[in-house]
Amino acid sequence: ICAILLATVGGFPEPLTAMHLLWINLVTDGPPATALGFNPSSPDLMTQKPRPSNEPIMTPWLFIRYCVTGLYVGLATVGVFVGHYMSQGISLRELSNWSQCGSKWTPGGGEALCENLFQGFGRRLPQTLSLTTLVCMEMLKALSAVSMDNSIIQVGPQDNLWLILGVAVPFLLHLSVVYSAKLGFPALGEAFGVVPLTADDWVTVFKWAAPVLLVEEVLKCIGRCLNSMEKSKRNIIK
């Protein structure tokens, strides 16, 4: 939602199609979310005091945390899309007026290049980059979600083998779609509007996707500090 909103506000072409969003929701979100139900107990579970009966499930901090993570995911999804066009010599201002390409501004290759850049096959590579970056971020977020507050270093995904399976299978399915043309099923890639990625493309994907782990770790650290402060307040009151 955040990615589509940012692209709309910025006036950019759509970084994801309806088919891409359906793929994300049905394939890459479902299995990891189900596998998270098998997460092990927190190491310090028995030392934690019961939560107050009037405490909501969605606390203000949890809401802020989800918003921050979602904002980065949206920025990265749009960022890798915009970055591809900027690497082609298209400025941010030109990209925000992409529909006027050929009339108000013209790329270096002439008016004929406008259709190649923003329509049909020309948009498939940047959209594939956006989709794959989003898929990778969702997988990394799932691996980081084994524990709500503990670092991934302390409580890693190896403690939930179902989660590893729930991440590996959807990711392999995504790879099979991206490289369907090389696997002998070009119609599948055309239906999804994706193209095979090169090694350099994957470097770009992970440059945008990997920082989501850092964002999660920082938020977890803040959450631990807030929990510690809350415990101290309760002890003082008592």
Accessible surface in RSA format (square Angstrom, percent):
REM  Atomic radii and reference values for relative SASA: ProtOr
REM  Chains: A
REM  Algorithm: Lee & Richards
REM  Probe-radius: 1.40
REM  Slices: 20
REM RES _ NUM      All-atoms   Total-Side   Main-Chain    Non-polar    All polar
REM                ABS   REL    ABS   REL    ABS   REL    ABS   REL    ABS   REL
RES ILE A   1   184.29 104.9 148.55 110.7  35.73  86.1 152.32 109.7  31.96  86.7
RES CYS A   2    35.57  26.9  29.51  32.9   6.05  14.2  20.66  52.3  14.91  16.1
RES ALA A   3     8.36   7.7   7.50  11.6   0.86   2.0   7.50  10.6   0.86   2.3
RES ILE A   4    56.17  32.0  56.01  41.7   0.16   0.4  56.01  40.3   0.16   0.4
RES LEU A   5   105.52  58.8 101.59  72.7   3.93   9.9 105.15  73.8   0.38   1.0
RES LEU A   6    51.04  28.4  46.76  33.4   4.28  10.8  46.93  33.0   4.11  11.1
RES ALA A   7     3.36   3.1   3.34   5.2   0.02   0.0   3.36   4.7   0.00   0.0
RES THR A   8    97.33  69.2  78.10  79.2  19.23  45.8  68.06  91.4  29.27  44.2
RES VAL A   9   116.71  76.8  85.93  77.8  30.78  74.2  92.90  80.7  23.81  64.6
RES GLY A  10    24.85  30.6   0.00   N/A  24.85  30.6  19.54  53.6   5.31  11.9
RES GLY A  11    29.14  35.9   0.00   N/A  29.14  35.9  26.57  72.9   2.57   5.8
RES PHE A  12    34.46  17.2  22.93  14.2  11.53  30.0  22.93  13.9  11.53  33.0
RES PRO A  13     0.26   0.2   0.00   0.0   0.26   0.9   0.26   0.2   0.00   0.0
RES GLU A  14    91.01  52.3  90.25  68.3   0.76   1.8  42.54  82.3  48.47  39.6
RES PRO A  15     0.50   0.4   0.50   0.5   0.00   0.0   0.50   0.4   0.00   0.0
RES LEU A  16     7.41   4.1   2.13   1.5   5.28  13.3   2.13   1.5   5.28  14.2
RES THR A  17    49.90  35.5  43.41  44.0   6.49  15.5  48.81  65.6   1.09   1.7
RES ALA A  18    85.51  78.6  69.74 107.6  15.77  35.9  72.43 102.0  13.08  34.7
RES MET A  19    80.63  41.8  74.23  49.1   6.40  15.2  68.93  58.6  11.70  15.5
RES HIS A  20     0.00   0.0   0.00   0.0   0.00   0.0   0.00   0.0   0.00   0.0
RES LEU A  21    65.03  36.2  64.89  46.4   0.15   0.4  64.89  45.6   0.15   0.4
RES LEU A  22    94.33  52.5  91.81  65.7   2.51   6.3  93.65  65.8   0.68   1.8
RES TRP A  23    30.46  12.2  27.00  13.1   3.46   8.1  29.87  15.9   0.58   0.9
RES ILE A  24    11.40   6.5  11.40   8.5   0.00   0.0  11.40   8.2   0.00   0.0
RES ASN A  25    91.61  63.2  77.61  75.0  14.00  33.7  18.58  44.7  73.03  70.6
RES LEU A  26   121.33  67.6 101.08  72.3  20.26  50.9 102.63  72.1  18.70  50.3
RES VAL A  27    28.48  18.7  26.32  23.8   2.16   5.2  28.48  24.7   0.00   0.0
RES THR A  28     0.91   0.7   0.00   0.0   0.91   2.2   0.00   0.0   0.91   1.4
RES ASP A  29    47.47  33.2  43.06  42.9   4.41  10.4  21.55  50.7  25.92  25.8
RES GLY A  30    28.90  35.6   0.00   N/A  28.90  35.6  28.62  78.5   0.28   0.6
RES PRO A  31    52.14  38.0  42.07  38.3  10.08  36.6  49.88  41.2   2.26  14.0
RES PRO A  32     5.65   4.1   5.65   5.2   0.00   0.0   5.65   4.7   0.00   0.0
RES ALA A  33    65.07  59.8  48.93  75.5  16.14  36.7  50.88  71.6  14.20  37.6
RES THR A  34    97.32  69.2  84.55  85.7  12.76  30.4  67.18  90.2  30.14  45.6
RES ALA A  35     6.49   6.0   4.26   6.6   2.23   5.1   6.26   8.8   0.23   0.6
RES LEU A  36    49.70  27.7  41.32  29.6   8.38  21.1  41.62  29.2   8.08  21.8
RES GLY A  37    69.28  85.4   0.00   N/A  69.28  85.4  36.16  99.2  33.11  74.2
RES PHE A  38   121.50  60.8 101.26  62.7  20.24  52.7 107.57  65.2  13.93  39.9
RES ASN A  39    44.36  30.6  22.35  21.6  22.01  53.0  11.91  28.7  32.46  31.4
RES PRO A  40    52.53  38.3  31.18  28.4  21.36  77.6  42.22  34.9  10.31  64.1
RES SER A  41    82.91  70.1  56.50  75.4  26.41  60.8  29.63  63.1  53.28  74.6
RES SER A  42    33.91  28.7  21.44  28.6  12.47  28.7  22.38  47.7  11.53  16.1
RES PRO A  43    86.87  63.3  43.02  39.2  43.85 159.4  55.72  46.0  31.15 193.6
RES ASP A  44    57.06  40.0  54.18  53.9   2.88   6.8  27.87  65.6  29.19  29.1
RES LEU A  45    86.02  47.9  80.83  57.8   5.19  13.0  80.83  56.8   5.19  14.0
RES MET A  46   177.02  91.7 147.44  97.6  29.59  70.4 127.29 108.2  49.74  65.9
RES THR A  47   107.23  76.3  78.54  79.6  28.69  68.4  80.79 108.5  26.44  40.0
RES GLN A  48    79.93  44.7  61.19  44.7  18.75  44.6  12.85  27.3  67.09  50.9
RES LYS A  49   103.83  50.7  88.87  54.5  14.96  35.6  77.21  69.5  26.62  28.4
RES PRO A  50   123.34  89.9 100.82  91.9  22.51  81.8 113.21  93.5  10.12  62.9
RES ARG A  51   148.49  62.3 127.88  65.2  20.61  49.1  50.80  69.4  97.69  59.2
RES PRO A  52    55.54  40.5  39.40  35.9  16.14  58.7  51.30  42.4   4.24  26.3
RES SER A  53   125.92 106.4  80.94 108.0  44.98 103.6  58.41 124.4  67.51  94.6
RES ASN A  54   131.77  90.9 101.33  97.9  30.44  73.3  45.71 110.0  86.06  83.2
RES GLU A  55    54.84  31.5  36.25  27.4  18.59  44.3  16.53  32.0  38.31  31.3
RES PRO A  56    76.16  55.5  64.90  59.2  11.26  40.9  76.16  62.9   0.00   0.0
RES ILE A  57   146.53  83.4 138.97 103.5   7.56  18.2 138.97 100.1   7.56  20.5
RES MET A  58    93.65  48.5  80.38  53.2  13.27  31.6  80.38  68.3  13.27  17.6
RES THR A  59    31.51  22.4  31.45  31.9   0.07   0.2  24.34  32.7   7.18  10.8
RES PRO A  60   102.77  74.9  95.00  86.6   7.77  28.2 102.42  84.6   0.34   2.1
RES TRP A  61    56.68  22.7  53.76  26.0   2.92   6.8  54.59  29.1   2.09   3.4
RES LEU A  62    27.62  15.4  27.62  19.8   0.00   0.0  27.62  19.4   0.00   0.0
RES PHE A  63   118.30  59.2 118.30  73.3   0.00   0.0 118.30  71.7   0.00   0.0
RES ILE A  64    88.74  50.5  87.67  65.3   1.07   2.6  88.74  63.9   0.00   0.0
RES ARG A  65    14.31   6.0  14.31   7.3   0.00   0.0   0.68   0.9  13.63   8.3
RES TYR A  66   108.25  50.5  99.99  56.9   8.26  21.5  78.29  58.8  29.97  36.9
RES CYS A  67    63.86  48.3  50.68  56.5  13.19  31.0  31.05  78.7  32.81  35.4
RES VAL A  68    60.49  39.8  58.15  52.6   2.34   5.6  59.37  51.6   1.12   3.0
RES THR A  69     4.55   3.2   4.55   4.6   0.00   0.0   3.50   4.7   1.05   1.6
RES GLY A  70    27.52  33.9   0.00   N/A  27.52  33.9  25.80  70.8   1.72   3.9
RES LEU A  71    90.05  50.1  87.69  62.7   2.35   5.9  88.54  62.2   1.51   4.1
RES TYR A  72    44.06  20.6  42.62  24.2   1.44   3.7  40.63  30.5   3.43   4.2
RES VAL A  73    14.41   9.5  14.41  13.0   0.00   0.0  14.41  12.5   0.00   0.0
RES GLY A  74     1.68   2.1   0.00   N/A   1.68   2.1   1.48   4.1   0.20   0.4
RES LEU A  75    87.02  48.5  83.76  59.9   3.26   8.2  83.95  59.0   3.07   8.3
RES ALA A  76     0.16   0.1   0.00   0.0   0.16   0.4   0.11   0.2   0.05   0.1
RES THR A  77     0.14   0.1   0.14   0.1   0.00   0.0   0.00   0.0   0.14   0.2
RES VAL A  78    10.72   7.1  10.72   9.7   0.00   0.0  10.72   9.3   0.00   0.0
RES GLY A  79    14.57  18.0   0.00   N/A  14.57  18.0  12.75  35.0   1.81   4.1
RES VAL A  80     1.16   0.8   0.00   0.0   1.16   2.8   0.37   0.3   0.79   2.2
RES PHE A  81     0.42   0.2   0.42   0.3   0.00   0.0   0.42   0.3   0.00   0.0
RES VAL A  82    13.23   8.7  13.23  12.0   0.00   0.0  13.23  11.5   0.00   0.0
RES GLY A  83    29.81  36.8   0.00   N/A  29.81  36.8  23.69  65.0   6.12  13.7
RES HIS A  84    32.79  17.9  25.18  17.5   7.61  19.5  12.74  13.1  20.05  23.3
RES TYR A  85     1.21   0.6   1.21   0.7   0.00   0.0   1.21   0.9   0.00   0.0
RES MET A  86    97.30  50.4  80.26  53.1  17.04  40.6  65.75  55.9  31.55  41.8
RES SER A  87    86.58  73.2  44.16  58.9  42.42  97.7  50.94 108.5  35.64  49.9
RES GLN A  88    99.89  55.9  68.06  49.7  31.83  75.8  10.98  23.4  88.91  67.4
RES GLY A  89    65.02  80.2   0.00   N/A  65.02  80.2  37.12 101.9  27.90  62.5
RES ILE A  90     7.76   4.4   5.83   4.3   1.93   4.7   6.18   4.4   1.58   4.3
RES SER A  91    51.01  43.1  44.33  59.2   6.68  15.4  46.35  98.7   4.67   6.5
RES LEU A  92    92.30  51.4  89.63  64.1   2.67   6.7  89.63  62.9   2.67   7.2
RES ARG A  93   194.29  81.6 186.83  95.2   7.46  17.8  64.65  88.4 129.64  78.6
RES GLU A  94    51.71  29.7  50.20  38.0   1.51   3.6  12.34  23.9  39.37  32.1
RES LEU A  95     0.02   0.0   0.02   0.0   0.00   0.0   0.02   0.0   0.00   0.0
RES SER A  96    39.55  33.4  25.81  34.4  13.74  31.7  16.99  36.2  22.56  31.6
RES ASN A  97    55.57  38.3  52.77  51.0   2.80   6.7   7.43  17.9  48.15  46.5
RES TRP A  98    50.81  20.4  47.80  23.1   3.02   7.1  39.15  20.9  11.66  18.9
RES SER A  99    88.74  75.0  55.28  73.8  33.46  77.1  35.35  75.3  53.38  74.8
RES GLN A 100    60.25  33.7  58.49  42.7   1.76   4.2  16.73  35.6  43.52  33.0
RES CYS A 101    20.16  15.2   2.06   2.3  18.10  42.5   2.06   5.2  18.10  19.5
RES GLY A 102    21.67  26.7   0.00   N/A  21.67  26.7   8.07  22.1  13.60  30.5
RES SER A 103    93.37  78.9  52.51  70.1  40.86  94.1  53.12 113.1  40.24  56.4
RES LYS A 104   160.08  78.1 123.45  75.7  36.63  87.2  81.74  73.6  78.34  83.4
RES TRP A 105    31.09  12.5  22.90  11.1   8.19  19.2  31.03  16.5   0.05   0.1
RES THR A 106    70.82  50.4  44.77  45.4  26.05  62.1  28.07  37.7  42.76  64.6
RES PRO A 107    11.29   8.2   1.28   1.2  10.00  36.4   7.16   5.9   4.12  25.6
RES GLY A 108    92.11 113.6   0.00   N/A  92.11 113.6  47.55 130.5  44.56  99.8
RES GLY A 109    56.54  69.7   0.00   N/A  56.54  69.7  27.56  75.6  28.99  64.9
RES GLY A 110    25.56  31.5   0.00   N/A  25.56  31.5  25.11  68.9   0.45   1.0
RES GLU A 111   114.93  66.0 102.40  77.5  12.52  29.8  29.68  57.4  85.25  69.6
RES ALA A 112    84.01  77.2  63.24  97.6  20.77  47.2  76.18 107.3   7.83  20.7
RES LEU A 113    57.97  32.3  56.73  40.6   1.24   3.1  57.54  40.4   0.43   1.2
RES CYS A 114    15.69  11.9  14.36  16.0   1.33   3.1  14.58  36.9   1.11   1.2
RES GLU A 115   121.19  69.6 117.04  88.5   4.15   9.9  33.61  65.0  87.58  71.5
RES ASN A 116    93.41  64.4  82.22  79.5  11.19  26.9  21.29  51.2  72.12  69.7
RES LEU A 117    21.88  12.2  21.15  15.1   0.73   1.8  21.82  15.3   0.06   0.2
RES PHE A 118     3.02   1.5   3.02   1.9   0.00   0.0   3.02   1.8   0.00   0.0
RES GLN A 119    85.73  47.9  81.92  59.9   3.80   9.1  28.51  60.7  57.22  43.4
RES GLY A 120    58.90  72.6   0.00   N/A  58.90  72.6  43.14 118.4  15.77  35.3
RES PHE A 121   144.83  72.5 134.40  83.2  10.43  27.1 134.41  81.5  10.42  29.8
RES GLY A 122    22.54  27.8   0.00   N/A  22.54  27.8  11.53  31.6  11.02  24.7
RES ARG A 123    31.22  13.1  31.22  15.9   0.00   0.0   8.73  11.9  22.49  13.6
RES ARG A 124    58.75  24.7  58.75  29.9   0.00   0.0   4.50   6.2  54.24  32.9
RES LEU A 125    52.75  29.4  52.65  37.7   0.10   0.3  52.65  37.0   0.10   0.3
RES PRO A 126     0.19   0.1   0.19   0.2   0.00   0.0   0.19   0.2   0.00   0.0
RES GLN A 127    10.30   5.8  10.30   7.5   0.00   0.0   0.00   0.0  10.30   7.8
RES THR A 128     0.00   0.0   0.00   0.0   0.00   0.0   0.00   0.0   0.00   0.0
RES LEU A 129     5.25   2.9   5.25   3.8   0.00   0.0   5.25   3.7   0.00   0.0
RES SER A 130     0.00   0.0   0.00   0.0   0.00   0.0   0.00   0.0   0.00   0.0
RES LEU A 131     0.82   0.5   0.82   0.6   0.00   0.0   0.82   0.6   0.00   0.0
RES THR A 132     0.00   0.0   0.00   0.0   0.00   0.0   0.00   0.0   0.00   0.0
RES THR A 133     0.00   0.0   0.00   0.0   0.00   0.0   0.00   0.0   0.00   0.0
RES LEU A 134    16.69   9.3  16.69  11.9   0.00   0.0  16.69  11.7   0.00   0.0
RES VAL A 135     0.00   0.0   0.00   0.0   0.00   0.0   0.00   0.0   0.00   0.0
RES CYS A 136     4.20   3.2   2.64   2.9   1.56   3.7   2.96   7.5   1.24   1.3
RES MET A 137     0.00   0.0   0.00   0.0   0.00   0.0   0.00   0.0   0.00   0.0
RES GLU A 138    37.34  21.4  33.65  25.5   3.69   8.8   1.81   3.5  35.53  29.0
RES MET A 139     8.21   4.3   8.21   5.4   0.00   0.0   8.21   7.0   0.00   0.0
RES LEU A 140    32.76  18.2  32.76  23.4   0.00   0.0  32.76  23.0   0.00   0.0
RES LYS A 141    52.89  25.8  49.97  30.7   2.92   7.0  22.23  20.0  30.66  32.7
RES ALA A 142     8.29   7.6   4.33   6.7   3.96   9.0   7.85  11.0   0.44   1.2
RES LEU A 143    38.39  21.4  37.90  27.1   0.49   1.2  37.90  26.6   0.49   1.3
RES SER A 144     1.76   1.5   0.69   0.9   1.06   2.5   0.69   1.5   1.07   1.5
RES ALA A 145    42.70  39.3  28.76  44.4  13.94  31.7  34.26  48.2   8.45  22.4
RES VAL A 146     6.28   4.1   0.24   0.2   6.04  14.6   0.24   0.2   6.04  16.4
RES SER A 147     9.37   7.9   3.74   5.0   5.63  13.0   6.96  14.8   2.40   3.4
RES MET A 148   100.75  52.2  90.92  60.2   9.84  23.4  89.72  76.3  11.03  14.6
RES ASP A 149    42.13  29.5  40.70  40.5   1.43   3.4  11.89  28.0  30.25  30.2
RES ASN A 150    14.34   9.9  14.34  13.9   0.00   0.0   0.00   0.0  14.34  13.9
RES SER A 151    18.89  16.0  18.75  25.0   0.14   0.3  16.46  35.0   2.44   3.4
RES ILE A 152    40.93  23.3  35.38  26.4   5.55  13.4  35.53  25.6   5.40  14.6
RES ILE A 153   159.02  90.5 131.90  98.3  27.12  65.4 138.44  99.7  20.57  55.8
RES GLN A 154   113.34  63.4  82.33  60.2  31.01  73.8  36.73  78.2  76.62  58.1
RES VAL A 155     8.39   5.5   7.32   6.6   1.07   2.6   7.34   6.4   1.05   2.8
RES GLY A 156     1.58   1.9   0.00   N/A   1.58   1.9   1.58   4.3   0.00   0.0
RES PRO A 157    26.97  19.7  26.97  24.6   0.00   0.0  26.97  22.3   0.00   0.0
RES GLN A 158   113.46  63.4 100.75  73.6  12.70  30.2  54.10 115.2  59.36  45.0
RES ASP A 159    74.39  52.1  48.32  48.1  26.07  61.7  13.73  32.3  60.67  60.5
RES ASN A 160     4.12   2.8   1.06   1.0   3.05   7.3   3.05   7.3   1.06   1.0
RES LEU A 161   132.57  73.8 123.79  88.6   8.78  22.1 124.02  87.1   8.55  23.0
RES TRP A 162   150.49  60.4 147.73  71.5   2.76   6.5 124.47  66.4  26.02  42.2
RES LEU A 163     0.00   0.0   0.00   0.0   0.00   0.0   0.00   0.0   0.00   0.0
RES ILE A 164    71.85  40.9  70.81  52.8   1.05   2.5  71.21  51.3   0.64   1.7
RES LEU A 165    93.36  52.0  91.00  65.1   2.36   5.9  92.96  65.3   0.41   1.1
RES GLY A 166     8.83  10.9   0.00   N/A   8.83  10.9   8.64  23.7   0.19   0.4
RES VAL A 167    15.55  10.2  15.55  14.1   0.00   0.0  15.55  13.5   0.00   0.0
RES ALA A 168    41.02  37.7  34.27  52.9   6.75  15.4  40.85  57.5   0.18   0.5
RES VAL A 169    67.97  44.7  67.29  60.9   0.68   1.6  67.79  58.9   0.18   0.5
RES PRO A 170     0.21   0.2   0.21   0.2   0.00   0.0   0.21   0.2   0.00   0.0
RES PHE A 171    50.94  25.5  50.94  31.6   0.00   0.0  50.94  30.9   0.00   0.0
RES LEU A 172   110.96  61.8 106.21  76.0   4.75  11.9 106.50  74.8   4.46  12.0
RES LEU A 173    81.63  45.5  81.06  58.0   0.58   1.5  81.51  57.2   0.13   0.3
RES HIS A 174     0.28   0.2   0.28   0.2   0.00   0.0   0.11   0.1   0.18   0.2
RES LEU A 175    44.58  24.8  43.72  31.3   0.86   2.2  43.97  30.9   0.61   1.6
RES SER A 176    40.11  33.9  35.87  47.9   4.24   9.8  31.98  68.1   8.12  11.4
RES VAL A 177     6.72   4.4   6.72   6.1   0.00   0.0   6.72   5.8   0.00   0.0
RES VAL A 178     1.51   1.0   0.00   0.0   1.51   3.6   0.00   0.0   1.51   4.1
RES TYR A 179    47.86  22.3  47.86  27.2   0.00   0.0  40.72  30.6   7.13   8.8
RES SER A 180     1.23   1.0   1.05   1.4   0.19   0.4   0.74   1.6   0.49   0.7
RES ALA A 181    51.30  47.2  33.59  51.8  17.72  40.3  33.84  47.6  17.47  46.3
RES LYS A 182   153.95  75.1 115.78  71.0  38.17  90.9  77.97  70.2  75.97  80.9
RES LEU A 183   107.72  60.0  83.51  59.7  24.20  60.8  88.97  62.5  18.75  50.4
RES GLY A 184    54.58  67.3   0.00   N/A  54.58  67.3  32.16  88.3  22.41  50.2
RES PHE A 185   132.65  66.4 129.00  79.9   3.65   9.5 132.65  80.4   0.00   0.0
RES PRO A 186    72.03  52.5  70.32  64.1   1.72   6.2  70.40  58.1   1.63  10.1
RES ALA A 187    73.22  67.3  67.44 104.1   5.78  13.1  69.12  97.3   4.10  10.9
RES LEU A 188    72.04  40.1  67.06  48.0   4.99  12.5  70.62  49.6   1.42   3.8
RES GLY A 189     4.80   5.9   0.00   N/A   4.80   5.9   4.80  13.2   0.00   0.0
RES GLU A 190   105.51  60.6  92.19  69.7  13.32  31.7  21.69  42.0  83.81  68.4
RES ALA A 191    64.31  59.1  35.91  55.4  28.40  64.6  48.72  68.6  15.58  41.3
RES PHE A 192    26.37  13.2  24.17  15.0   2.20   5.7  25.11  15.2   1.26   3.6
RES GLY A 193    15.29  18.9   0.00   N/A  15.29  18.9  15.11  41.5   0.18   0.4
RES VAL A 194     6.28   4.1   0.00   0.0   6.28  15.1   0.00   0.0   6.28  17.0
RES VAL A 195    18.26  12.0  18.03  16.3   0.23   0.6  18.26  15.9   0.00   0.0
RES PRO A 196    42.28  30.8  31.41  28.6  10.88  39.5  31.47  26.0  10.81  67.2
RES LEU A 197     6.80   3.8   0.00   0.0   6.80  17.1   0.56   0.4   6.24  16.8
RES THR A 198    82.87  58.9  75.75  76.8   7.12  17.0  78.27 105.1   4.60   7.0
RES ALA A 199    80.98  74.5  65.63 101.3  15.35  34.9  71.74 101.0   9.24  24.5
RES ASP A 200   111.29  78.0 108.06 107.6   3.23   7.6  29.05  68.4  82.24  82.0
RES ASP A 201    23.11  16.2  22.82  22.7   0.29   0.7   0.29   0.7  22.82  22.8
RES TRP A 202    41.69  16.7  41.51  20.1   0.18   0.4  37.09  19.8   4.60   7.5
RES VAL A 203    80.96  53.3  75.15  68.0   5.80  14.0  80.18  69.7   0.78   2.1
RES THR A 204    49.40  35.1  49.37  50.1   0.03   0.1  23.44  31.5  25.96  39.2
RES VAL A 205     0.00   0.0   0.00   0.0   0.00   0.0   0.00   0.0   0.00   0.0
RES PHE A 206    90.52  45.3  88.41  54.8   2.11   5.5  88.80  53.8   1.72   4.9
RES LYS A 207   149.54  73.0 127.56  78.3  21.98  52.3  81.64  73.5  67.89  72.3
RES TRP A 208    87.84  35.2  87.37  42.3   0.47   1.1  74.80  39.9  13.04  21.2
RES ALA A 209     0.00   0.0   0.00   0.0   0.00   0.0   0.00   0.0   0.00   0.0
RES ALA A 210    46.13  42.4  42.08  64.9   4.05   9.2  42.29  59.6   3.84  10.2
RES PRO A 211    47.70  34.8  42.24  38.5   5.46  19.8  47.58  39.3   0.12   0.7
RES VAL A 212     0.00   0.0   0.00   0.0   0.00   0.0   0.00   0.0   0.00   0.0
RES LEU A 213    50.21  28.0  50.12  35.9   0.09   0.2  50.21  35.3   0.00   0.0
RES LEU A 214   120.14  66.9 115.97  83.0   4.18  10.5 118.89  83.5   1.25   3.4
RES VAL A 215    31.93  21.0  28.49  25.8   3.45   8.3  31.83  27.7   0.10   0.3
RES GLU A 216    16.04   9.2  16.04  12.1   0.00   0.0   1.24   2.4  14.80  12.1
RES GLU A 217    39.87  22.9  36.54  27.6   3.33   7.9  29.27  56.6  10.60   8.7
RES VAL A 218    76.01  50.0  73.04  66.1   2.97   7.2  75.93  66.0   0.08   0.2
RES LEU A 219    10.49   5.8  10.49   7.5   0.00   0.0  10.49   7.4   0.00   0.0
RES LYS A 220     0.77   0.4   0.77   0.5   0.00   0.0   0.51   0.5   0.25   0.3
RES CYS A 221    58.80  44.5  58.69  65.5   0.10   0.2   9.48  24.0  49.32  53.2
RES ILE A 222    72.00  41.0  70.56  52.6   1.44   3.5  72.00  51.8   0.00   0.0
RES GLY A 223     1.14   1.4   0.00   N/A   1.14   1.4   0.94   2.6   0.20   0.5
RES ARG A 224    88.78  37.3  82.68  42.1   6.10  14.5  43.65  59.7  45.12  27.3
RES CYS A 225    69.47  52.6  64.06  71.4   5.41  12.7  22.95  58.1  46.53  50.2
RES LEU A 226    71.39  39.8  66.75  47.8   4.64  11.7  67.07  47.1   4.31  11.6
RES ASN A 227    66.56  45.9  64.54  62.4   2.02   4.9  16.02  38.5  50.54  48.9
RES SER A 228    64.10  54.2  59.58  79.5   4.51  10.4  26.84  57.2  37.26  52.2
RES MET A 229   107.52  55.7 103.41  68.4   4.11   9.8  87.23  74.2  20.29  26.9
RES GLU A 230    79.69  45.8  78.71  59.5   0.98   2.3  25.96  50.2  53.73  43.9
RES LYS A 231    90.28  44.0  88.90  54.5   1.38   3.3  59.92  53.9  30.35  32.3
RES SER A 232    56.73  47.9  53.05  70.8   3.68   8.5  28.57  60.8  28.15  39.4
RES LYS A 233   117.52  57.3 115.70  71.0   1.82   4.3  66.24  59.6  51.28  54.6
RES ARG A 234    60.74  25.5  58.88  30.0   1.86   4.4  29.00  39.6  31.74  19.2
RES ASN A 235    88.07  60.7  71.78  69.4  16.29  39.2  26.26  63.2  61.81  59.7
RES ILE A 236   145.70  82.9 118.73  88.5  26.97  65.0 126.24  90.9  19.46  52.8
RES ILE A 237   147.39  83.9 116.86  87.1  30.54  73.6 123.57  89.0  23.82  64.6
RES LYS A 238   180.54  88.1 116.31  71.4  64.23 152.9 101.79  91.6  78.75  83.9
END  Absolute sums over single chains surface
CHAIN  1 A    13326.1      10958.7       2367.4       9265.8       4060.3
END  Absolute sums over all chains
TOTAL         13326.1      10958.7       2367.4       9265.8       4060.3
